[in-house]
Amino acid sequence: MKLLKDIFGRKTSIWLALELVLVTIACWWAFDPVIVTSYAIRQPMGYDADRLVRFEVASSVTQDVEDSEWREIVKEEEMMVQKVLEMDDVETAYAAASTPIGFEALSKPIDFFHGSDSLQCWCFGFTPDSKMFEVYGIQSLTPGVPTAELSHDGVDEETLILTRSSAMKLFGTINVAGRKLLGKDGFGREEKESKYYTIRAVVEDVRHGAFDRDCSNAFLCIDGLPIHVPILARLREGVDASHFVQAHEQQVQHDFVTKHSYVRRMQTVREIQDKFVEDSWIGRQMRRNLLIAAFFALNLSFGVFGTLLMYTRQRREEAGVRRAFGATKWSVFWGFIREAWLLTTVSVVVGCAIYFQFVTASGLFDNYVSKDAAVPLWFDDFGTHFLVVSAAVYLIILCAVLVATAIPAWRICRSEITVALKDE
């Protein structure tokens, strides 16, 4: 308490504390969206994206071709899949229905009904006996139906595979294999087509979109694939996807060319994810928030640094007096640091308390559509959200204050006592 009285007994300390309170409020407003968004967009999609590579198949031939030519193209692209399987470091591969799950993948909404409960799911297509689930590494939760057999015995537009969240919301359990489920598909039309689907199994959750935290999804068996679909490959464990793409780029351009089709390019799924986020609305918002945070960080640096440099230098004579009475260089230096730490801590606590009064009325940053998230994150809870961001703001300001204090304090402590006392 005596130390606090000594610190706040100085007029310059009070002005510095007021400045730090204002800085705390500004930093809270600027850094909250950046911290929350940065954490949310880096959540896992529900599968191992780091080991996935996408081969983009292209051709000058359109989808509207003669049956004989269409069959020839299908065989050529099946041969491409086989060539991918024979590549070094490829564990498994399949002809995908569209882009990777979670990045504008081809899907359709279906409303499912079980008793009085209903749920809209985004349904991803898979073909019978495909290797989609093995490639993505989506784990089966149904005993007797391992991941490698999830797509077996599939019947077009009848076989359904639910995710954990979908099964729990509709049935309250994941033991639902073999049961029937009513679905209505109409893409928003008033008169929707109704039919019953047979649940083949339940798998772990995957997200429909990179920013969608609702894992109410399903997988529906479909009748074959169009031509020129991408090939998705899963690499062996320990293989770096970026290195794989670089090492095999020339091989693919030379060998993966047929009469009608060719592989235009290879991309890692992580690269696709980064590009998707960058081009999306949340990516633009993220860049805007980063610019705002950078602006306040620069102001924090220049403003607080300048004030603290002047504040510490003004105490040169005090440091000289203490050293003249036997204090060591280190004890004087750590005295400056301790006072800066206490001053910052008190100021940030006051600033966070003031900001708390504002957010209790207006709410904390929340820019996500899904309010019923299958996997709640720390920022969904008001108390945890406030404490985490407050701690981050405190650490950022504390680091800036300690650096701005340490530089002049160390110079003062290293100077000769006579120099420090010359103006005394």
N, C-alpha and C positions, 0 to 999 in steps of 0.2 A: 504493500500500500504506500509506503514511504517513497518508493521508486516512482510509482504512478503520480504521486503528488509533485515530486520533483520534475517529472517530465512535463505534466500539464500545467505546471506553475510558470512555464516560459510562454511568452506571448507567441513566439514563432512556432512552438509546438502545437498550440491550439489552431493556428491557421493551417499548418500542415495536416493536422487531423481532419479539419473540415474539408480540405482538398481531397484527402484519401476517402472520406465518406462519399463525396460526389463521384470520385473515380470508381468506387465500388458499385454504386447504383448504375453508372453508365456501362461498366463492364458486365454486370448482370444482364442488362438488356441486350448487349451486343453478343455475348458469348453463349447465352442459353440456347438460341436456335442452332448455332454451330455445333455445340457439344451433343445435343439431342439428335440432330440430323446425321452427323458423322457416325454416331453409334448405331443408329437405326439402319442405315443403308449398308452397313458392314455385317449385318446379321446373316447367318448361313441360310441358304435356300432350302435346305433339307436333303441335299446330296453333295457329293464331293466334287465341286466344280474345278478344283485345282488339277485334276487328272483327266479332264475332258478336252478333246480337240474336235472342232467342227470342220468338215470338208464341204465346201460350197460347190455343188454340182450345177453346171450351166450348159446351155446348148442354144443353137440358133433355131432349133425345132420347137414349134409351139406345142401346147397341150392338145390341140385339135389336129390329130393325125389319123391316118388309116390304121385299121386294127392290126394289120400285119407289121407295119412300121412301129406301132406302139409296143407290140410284143417284143420286137427286136430291141427297142430302147430299154425295155424293162430288163431283158437278159443282160444287156451291156452294163446296166447300172448294178445288177446283182453281182456281176463279175468285179465291178469296182469295190463293192463291199468286201468281197472275198480277198481282193488285193490289199485292202486296208488291214484285214485280219492277219495277213501274212507279213505285214511290216514288223520290223524289229521294235520291241518295247510296247506293242499294242496288245492289250489283254483281251478286249472284245470290242465289237462294233455292230452297228445296225443302221438301216436306212430310216432316218427320223421323219416324223410327220411334218415338222416345221423347225423353227429356231428353238434353242434350248428352253426348257421349262423355266418360266419366270421372266422371260425377256420377249414379250409379245408373241409367245408361243400360241399356235393355233388351238383354240379351245372354244367351247360353247357353253352357255349357262343353261342348266336344267334345274327346275324346281322339284325337289323330292319331298314326299309326304309319307309319314308313318304315324298313324293315328291322328292325334291333334297337332303333332309337331310337323313343321315344314322347314326346309333349308334349301337355299339356292347354292349350287356348287358349280365351279368351273370345271368342265370335263375335258381332259386331255385324251387324245386318241392313241390307241395302240393296236397293232395288227396281231392276229393269232400267231403264236409261236415266234414272236419277235423277241429280241434281246434288250428291249428298252429298259426294263427294271434292273437287269444286270449291269448295263452300261452306266446308268445313273447311280447305281448302288443304293437304290431305294429298298429298304428292308421290309420283308413280309412279317406281319405280326400274327398270322394265322397258322397254328400248328397243322402240319400235314401239307401245307402249300409253301414250300421254300421259294426264295426269290427267283431262282432259275426256272420255276414252273408257273410263275404268276400269269404269264400270257398263254399258257397251254389250255386247251379245251375252250378257248374263247369262241363265242358265237356273236356274229355281227349284230350290233345295236341291241344286244341283250345282256352280255356279260359286263358286270360292273365291279370295279375295285374301289373301295372307299379308303380315304385316309383316316388316321386315328381320330382327328377332331370331328370329321363328318360323322363317323360311326357313333362317337360319344354324344354328339348333339342330337342325333336322331333316335338312337337306341339306348344310350346310357351304358353301353358295353362295346367291346371290340370283337366279341365272339358272335359274329353275325353271318359267317360264311354259309351259303346255301339259302339264305332267306330272300324273300321278294321285297322289292321296294318300288312304289309308284312314283313315276317321274312325268313331268309335263314340260315339253319343249316347244316353245313358240316364239322365242326371241322378242317378247314384249307384245305379241298379238293377244287380242282378247280371247279368242278361241284357241287354246293350246292343245296340241296332240298329247294324249295320255297313253302310257304303256307301262308294263311292269318289267323291271330289270332283276336279274339274278345276281346276287352278290357273290363274287368268286372268292374274295379275301379282303383283308384290311392291311394297309401298309402304313409306314411312318409318315408324318406330315411333310408336305412340301408346300412352298408358297407359290401362288399364282403369279405374283408380280414382285419385282425387286423391292417395292415399297409397301406391298400388301402384307399385313401381319395376320390376316384371317386365313387359316389353313383349311377352310372348308372346301376341299377339292375332291375330285374323283377321276378315275381312269375308265374310259369306255372303249370296248372293242369295236373296231371299225373295219369296213370291207376294203382292204387293200390300200395302196398309196398311189398318188399321182406320179407322173414321171418328173425327173429333175428335183427330187427331194434331197436334202443334205444328208451326209453321212456323219454320224456321231461316234467317236471312238473313245474308249476308256484306256488309259495308259497303265502300264504296270506300276506297282507301288515303288516310289523312289525316283521315278522318271520325271524330270522337269518338263512341263508342257511347252514352255517357250523355247527351250533348247531343242525339243523334238521338232517343232515347226521349222526352226532355222535349219536343222540338219537334214530334213527331208523335203525341203521346198523344191529343189531342182528335180529330185526324183519324182515327185508328184506331177510337176509340169511336163515331164518327159513320158512317164509311164501311164499316167491316168488320163489317157486320151483315147476315145473310141470313135466310131464312125459318126455318131450323133451327139455325144456328150463329152465333157471334160470337167476336171476339177479346176474351178476358177482360182480358189485360194484356200489356205488353211488358216484357222484362227483358234486360239485358245478360248475356252468358254469364259475364263476370267477376263480376257481382253474384250469379249463381247459384252460382258457385264459392265465393265468400266465405261465403254463407249455408250451403252444404253443409259447409264446413270448420267453421264456428262451431257447427253442430248435431251434428257427429259426435263420436265418442268421442275422437278425437285433438284436436278443438277444446276439449273439456272438459278434457282432460289439459293442453293448452297453457295454458289459463287458470289451472289449478292451479299449473303450473310458474312462470307469470309472477307469481302472488301470492307464491310462495315466494321467487323472485328479488327481487321488490320489497321483501319483508321484510328480506332480507339486505342489499339496497342501502341501505335506510334505516338499518339497524344500522351498516353500513359508514360511512355519512355521519356519523351522530351520534357513533359510537364513535371512529373514526379522526380525525374533525374535532376533537372535543374534546381528544383526547390530543395531537394535533399543535399545536393552538393553545396549550395549556399548555406543551408542550415548547419551542416557538419563543419564547414570551414569557419563559421562564426564562433565555433567552440574550440578553436585552436589554443587560445590562452588557457581555457579550462583544462585541456589536456596537458599543457605545459606545467600548470600548477600541480596537478596530480602526480606527474612524473617527478617534479622537484621535491615532493614529499615522500618519494620512495616507491611509487607505483611503477610496475613494469610496463613495457610496451604492449605486451599481450593483454594485460588486465585492462588497460585503457582502451585497446582496440575492441575487446569483447564487451566492454561497457557500452561503447557506441552501438554495437550490433544488438545487444540485449534491449537497449532503449528503443531502437528502430523496430525490433520485433514486437515489443509490447505496444508501441504506438500504432503499428499496423494492425495488430490483432484487435485492439479496442475499436479502431476506426472501421475496420471491415465488419465487425459484429454490429456496430451501430448502422452502417450502410445497409447490411442485409436485413436488419430489423425494419428499417424504413421501407425497403423494397418489398418486404413481406406484406406490409399493410396494403400495398398496391396490388400484388398478385392474388391476394385472397379475394379480391373483388373481380379482377379481370381474368385471372387464371394464368397458369404457366404456359410456356410454348407447347402447342399441340397442333401439328399440321398434318395429321394422318387420318385418313377416312375411316379406317377400321376402329370402331370403339369397342368391339367385342373380340379382342385379339386372342388367338389360340394360345400364344406364348406371351404372357405379360412381361414387359421389360421394366427396368427400374424407374423410368420416367413416367410410367402410368400411375404410380403412387405419388400423391402430392408431397407428402413428407419426405420420402426418399429423394424425389426429384429436387426439391428445394435444398436439401442437405448436400447432395452430390455436386450440384452446380455452385453452391456457396463455397464448398471446399475447393473446387477448381478455381473460382475467382480469387479466393484467399491465397492459394498457392501462387497464382500468376502475379498478384500484386505484391506478395511477400518477396518473391524472387527479385522483382524489379527494385523494391525498396532496399533489400539487403545489398544488392550489387551497387546501387547508387550511394549507399552509406559506406560500404567497405572500401571503395576506391579512395575517397578523400581521407577516410579515417586511418587507413594504413599509411598513407603519405604523411599525415600529421604525426602518427606514432613513431615513424622512422626518422623524423626530423630531430635536430638537436634541441635540447631543452631551452637553450638561450635563444634560438630562433623562434620557438613557440611563445616565449615570454617577452619578446622584444617590444611588443605593443602593449604589454600589461601595465 
